[in-house]
């Protein structure tokens, strides 16, 4: 089943590239990142509902929390910093 998530901190193709690569390496299939709307959307085929938590954790490790996820100010700043690094890495791999 394809499931779509609204994700924060995605700004460009570099971010999308990093997310796609990381999720594919984690074994997720049919990963798509929609940059045409706000908040940005990540669609992934989830073969098992239990994989949803793993997907969310992977996005968060990259600095891209879910848009509806409550994060504190300090945590938010850390996630934004991580996403900038992830974005830069993604730009070099495009």
NORUR-V720883 format. One record per backbone hydrogen bond with DSSP energy under -1.0 kcal/mol. CO is the residue of the C=O (numbers start at 1). NH is the residue of the N-H. Records with the same first field share a line. If there is no record, write none. Layout:
# NORUR-V720883
CO->NH + NH
This chain:
# NORUR-V720883
1->46
3->44
5->42
6->67
12->16
13->17
14->18
15->19
16->20
17->21
18->22
19->23
20->24
21->25
22->26
23->28
24->27
29->45
32->43
34->41
40->7
41->34
42->5
43->32
44->3
48->51
49->52
51->55
52->56
53->57
54->58
55->59
56->60
57->61
58->62
59->64
60->63
65->8
66->69
72->76
73->77
74->78
75->79
76->80
77->81
78->82
79->83
80->84
81->85
82->86
83->87
84->88
85->89
86->90
87->91
88->92
